[in-house]
Amino acid sequence: MASTYYQYYLLLKSIKVISVQKQLESHMWPPNSRDAVTIELAEITKPEHMISLSIEHQSLKMVVKALEYLHPASPSIDGSQLR
């Protein structure tokens, strides 16, 4: 058990808190729907540039529909692996 605590100690010791610049956009699709999917686009510009997209809904079917609606540029994100 002592080795587990030591592993946690080493892990926590390696964590660093950094400042970031982030812009977050939140959208509902379809608009004005009670059963809308939440789509969030986050762009981090500092310390490095990164963009992330999240799609949230209780129903996987609605997430797949939203993904198809967005027409993602990457062929690795086409929704087919979610079915």
Backbone bond lengths (Angstrom), bond angles and torsions (degrees), N, CA, C in turn:
res aa  C-N    CA-C-N  psi(-1)  N-CA   C-N-CA  omega(-1)  CA-C   N-CA-C  phi
1 M - - - 1.434 - - 1.532 111.09 -
2 A 1.306 117.76 -33.32 1.461 121.17 179.03 1.521 110.62 -62.43
3 S 1.327 117.66 -36.09 1.457 120.14 -179.66 1.529 110.92 -67.06
4 T 1.341 117.34 -32.77 1.461 121.11 176.96 1.524 110.26 -64.83
5 Y 1.320 117.49 -44.27 1.454 121.20 177.32 1.518 110.94 -62.12
6 Y 1.308 116.70 -39.59 1.464 120.78 178.85 1.528 110.67 -65.37
7 Q 1.333 117.60 -38.66 1.471 120.98 177.07 1.523 110.52 -63.39
8 Y 1.327 117.52 -42.76 1.461 121.03 176.23 1.528 110.91 -62.09
9 Y 1.312 116.09 -40.73 1.462 120.72 178.61 1.521 110.15 -60.61
10 L 1.322 117.46 -46.28 1.458 120.84 179.76 1.523 111.42 -64.12
11 L 1.316 116.82 -39.13 1.462 120.81 178.14 1.526 110.82 -63.65
12 L 1.321 117.47 -49.38 1.464 121.53 -179.50 1.525 111.87 -64.14
13 K 1.306 115.99 -33.03 1.464 120.94 179.31 1.529 110.74 -66.06
14 S 1.335 117.52 -29.03 1.465 120.95 -176.59 1.531 113.04 -87.64
15 I 1.334 118.96 -8.75 1.461 122.15 -179.41 1.525 109.48 -78.54
16 K 1.337 115.24 132.93 1.462 120.67 178.31 1.519 108.94 -121.92
17 V 1.306 116.73 139.55 1.460 122.57 175.07 1.524 107.18 -95.26
18 I 1.345 116.26 127.12 1.459 120.62 -179.01 1.531 109.51 -126.77
19 S 1.310 116.59 157.71 1.462 122.05 175.90 1.523 108.63 -89.38
20 V 1.320 115.86 142.28 1.463 120.79 178.33 1.520 109.45 -133.41
21 Q 1.333 115.53 154.87 1.454 121.61 169.04 1.509 106.22 -103.99
22 K 1.325 116.35 124.99 1.460 120.36 -173.43 1.522 109.99 -138.66
23 Q 1.329 114.92 138.61 1.460 121.17 173.23 1.521 106.92 -120.53
24 L 1.317 116.19 132.07 1.458 121.28 -176.98 1.520 109.90 -123.84
25 E 1.320 115.81 128.70 1.466 121.92 174.62 1.515 107.75 -116.29
26 S 1.308 116.10 135.66 1.460 121.30 178.89 1.522 108.57 -123.35
27 H 1.325 115.97 131.04 1.465 121.64 -178.36 1.523 109.38 -132.48
28 M 1.314 115.55 156.21 1.460 121.64 175.07 1.526 107.84 -115.05
29 W 1.344 116.80 135.42 1.462 121.31 178.37 1.523 109.30 -134.30
30 P 1.295 119.34 132.52 1.465 126.01 -10.42 1.525 109.84 -70.03
31 P 1.346 115.62 151.33 1.474 119.47 -178.54 1.526 111.41 -60.54
32 N 1.290 116.16 148.57 1.474 123.73 176.16 1.527 113.71 60.10
33 S 1.318 116.75 26.14 1.458 120.84 178.15 1.529 109.34 -105.67
34 R 1.323 116.48 139.94 1.474 120.05 176.86 1.524 111.50 -70.42
35 D 1.333 116.81 -22.82 1.460 121.97 -178.38 1.531 110.62 -108.47
36 A 1.329 116.29 35.52 1.465 121.17 -174.50 1.527 112.09 -72.31
37 V 1.313 114.23 152.49 1.465 123.31 174.23 1.529 107.19 -88.92
38 T 1.313 117.24 138.46 1.456 121.57 175.44 1.518 108.49 -89.72
39 I 1.335 115.81 124.74 1.464 121.48 178.32 1.524 106.88 -119.59
40 E 1.328 116.29 121.65 1.456 120.93 179.57 1.517 110.04 -119.79
41 L 1.313 115.06 132.97 1.454 122.49 177.55 1.526 107.31 -116.80
42 A 1.311 116.61 120.14 1.462 121.66 -179.53 1.518 109.03 -117.29
43 E 1.310 114.92 131.90 1.469 120.26 177.04 1.516 108.20 -122.54
44 I 1.307 115.62 121.82 1.461 122.11 175.35 1.525 106.46 -104.71
45 T 1.332 116.40 127.93 1.458 119.29 -178.16 1.525 113.10 -108.54
46 K 1.309 118.31 -22.06 1.461 121.16 177.03 1.512 108.90 -137.14
47 P 1.273 121.13 137.31 1.456 130.08 11.32 1.534 113.76 -81.44
48 E 1.322 118.45 -17.07 1.463 120.89 175.64 1.515 108.21 -140.95
49 H 1.309 116.15 158.45 1.461 120.24 -176.36 1.531 110.23 -83.30
50 M 1.329 115.21 130.21 1.462 120.79 179.71 1.516 108.46 -153.30
51 I 1.307 117.18 141.40 1.458 122.33 175.88 1.518 107.74 -125.05
52 S 1.321 115.92 134.71 1.465 119.18 176.46 1.522 109.32 -130.86
53 L 1.302 114.59 149.87 1.455 122.55 -179.19 1.519 107.57 -125.80
54 S 1.331 116.31 130.86 1.462 118.97 175.09 1.518 108.77 -125.39
55 I 1.311 115.07 141.37 1.459 122.79 178.69 1.521 106.36 -125.83
56 E 1.343 116.41 122.85 1.462 119.80 -175.19 1.519 111.50 -128.78
57 H 1.314 115.20 134.22 1.462 122.40 174.64 1.518 107.52 -166.68
58 Q 1.318 117.27 156.27 1.466 121.22 178.48 1.522 111.41 -67.31
59 S 1.339 116.42 -29.46 1.461 121.03 -174.88 1.531 110.79 -102.84
60 L 1.319 116.88 125.30 1.457 121.50 176.74 1.528 110.57 -60.93
61 K 1.322 116.81 -34.46 1.462 121.25 179.20 1.533 110.88 -59.41
62 M 1.328 117.38 -41.82 1.466 121.12 178.98 1.531 111.31 -69.05
63 V 1.317 117.56 -35.03 1.473 121.14 177.25 1.527 109.26 -64.00
64 V 1.329 117.17 -44.37 1.466 121.47 178.90 1.522 110.29 -63.04
65 K 1.348 117.60 -42.50 1.473 121.03 177.59 1.529 111.01 -59.98
66 A 1.324 116.69 -44.37 1.466 120.78 179.49 1.519 110.75 -63.40
67 L 1.318 116.84 -40.72 1.463 121.58 178.43 1.524 110.78 -62.80
68 E 1.321 116.64 -42.00 1.463 120.35 177.60 1.527 110.66 -65.52
69 Y 1.331 117.70 -37.44 1.457 122.53 179.06 1.531 111.10 -64.03
70 L 1.334 116.44 -37.79 1.462 121.33 -177.74 1.528 113.17 -73.73
71 H 1.315 118.70 -18.86 1.473 122.67 -177.77 1.530 111.17 49.61
72 P 1.317 119.20 67.38 1.468 120.29 -176.69 1.529 111.49 -60.20
73 A 1.330 116.04 142.41 1.460 122.00 -178.69 1.527 112.06 -70.18
74 S 1.321 116.75 -28.43 1.449 120.25 -177.61 1.526 110.64 -84.90
75 P 1.336 117.44 126.97 1.473 118.94 178.10 1.524 112.85 -66.61
76 S 1.342 117.39 -15.20 1.469 119.83 179.36 1.507 111.86 -79.23
77 I 1.343 118.11 -8.70 1.456 121.28 -179.06 1.522 108.60 -122.79
78 D 1.322 117.84 68.39 1.451 119.08 -177.53 1.523 113.41 -109.60
79 G 1.304 117.37 -0.12 1.460 120.51 178.13 1.508 114.11 88.19
80 S 1.330 118.63 -15.63 1.463 120.34 -176.21 1.535 111.67 -66.14
81 Q 1.324 117.49 -30.93 1.463 119.56 179.95 1.519 112.08 -77.23
82 L 1.347 118.04 -7.11 1.466 121.05 178.52 1.509 112.48 -88.88
83 R 1.310 118.14 -13.59 1.474 121.52 -174.73 1.504 111.49 -80.40
